[in-house]
Amino acid sequence: MKDICILIVDDQVSIRQMIASILRRDGYTNLLQAENGKRAIRVIEEQQVDLLILDWDMPVMTGLEVLKWLDGKMQNSNLLKLMLTARSARDNVLEAVEFGADNYIVKPFSPDTLLSKVEELLKDF
């Protein structure tokens, strides 16, 4: 399970690096990164991605726009989607879930929270 492909999408390089470091320490090694939603879609189109960790607020293309694109293009996909955002309003959570987010983490978050959400998503993988 630790060899699954995880794509980390956030416009802040420090956040991407922090998430990658947390995941690496837990044994995940196949990690990709993208700085915005448009780049993430290119990566998803080019190779097999199993888990998408996706920030909501990014320039060029937001995380919600990525979810909407995926919802229209990849309805039967096994791609798991974990939304990562500072948006904590119930309406935001519901909107993300409506467009296919499998789980949701509010920033700031602890390494344990990230790992438990990832493991929860991957338990049946």
Backbone hydrogen bonds, N-H to C=O, Kabsch-Sander energy under -0.5 kcal/mol:
donor,donor_aa,acceptor,acceptor_aa,energy
4,I,1,M,-1.6
6,I,4,I,-0.6
6,I,30,N,-2.5
7,L,51,L,-2.8
8,I,6,I,-0.6
8,I,32,L,-2.8
9,V,7,L,-0.6
9,V,53,I,-3.3
10,D,8,I,-0.5
10,D,34,A,-1.8
13,V,11,D,-0.7
15,I,12,Q,-0.6
16,R,12,Q,-2.1
17,Q,13,V,-2.8
18,M,14,S,-2.1
19,I,15,I,-2.6
20,A,16,R,-2.6
21,S,17,Q,-2.4
22,I,18,M,-2.4
23,L,19,I,-2.5
24,R,20,A,-2.8
25,R,21,S,-2.4
26,D,22,I,-1.0
27,G,24,R,-1.9
28,Y,23,L,-2.4
29,T,2,K,-1.2
30,N,2,K,-0.6
31,L,29,T,-1.5
32,L,6,I,-3.1
34,A,8,I,-2.3
37,G,61,M,-1.9
40,A,36,N,-2.0
41,I,37,G,-2.4
42,R,38,K,-1.7
43,V,39,R,-2.2
44,I,40,A,-2.7
45,E,41,I,-2.4
46,E,42,R,-1.5
47,Q,43,V,-1.8
50,D,5,C,-2.2
51,L,5,C,-2.0
52,L,80,L,-3.1
53,I,7,L,-3.0
53,I,51,L,-0.5
54,L,52,L,-0.7
54,L,82,L,-2.9
55,D,9,V,-2.4
56,W,84,L,-1.0
58,M,56,W,-0.9
61,M,59,P,-2.4
63,G,56,W,-2.5
64,L,56,W,-0.5
66,V,62,T,-1.7
67,L,63,G,-2.4
68,K,64,L,-2.5
69,W,65,E,-2.3
70,L,66,V,-3.0
71,D,67,L,-2.6
72,G,68,K,-1.6
73,K,69,W,-2.0
74,M,70,L,-3.1
77,S,74,M,-1.7
80,L,50,D,-2.6
82,L,52,L,-3.4
83,M,81,K,-0.6
83,M,103,N,-2.4
84,L,54,L,-3.3
85,T,105,I,-2.6
88,S,86,A,-0.8
92,N,89,A,-0.7
93,V,89,A,-1.9
94,L,90,R,-2.7
95,E,91,D,-2.2
96,A,92,N,-2.4
97,V,93,V,-2.4
98,E,94,L,-2.5
99,F,95,E,-1.4
100,G,97,V,-1.9
101,A,96,A,-2.6
102,D,81,K,-2.8
103,N,81,K,-1.3
105,I,83,M,-3.0
107,K,85,T,-2.6
114,L,110,S,-2.2
115,L,111,P,-2.7
116,S,112,D,-2.5
117,K,113,T,-2.2
118,V,114,L,-2.5
119,E,115,L,-2.8
120,E,116,S,-2.2
121,L,117,K,-2.2
122,L,118,V,-2.1
123,K,119,E,-0.7
123,K,120,E,-0.6
125,F,122,L,-1.8
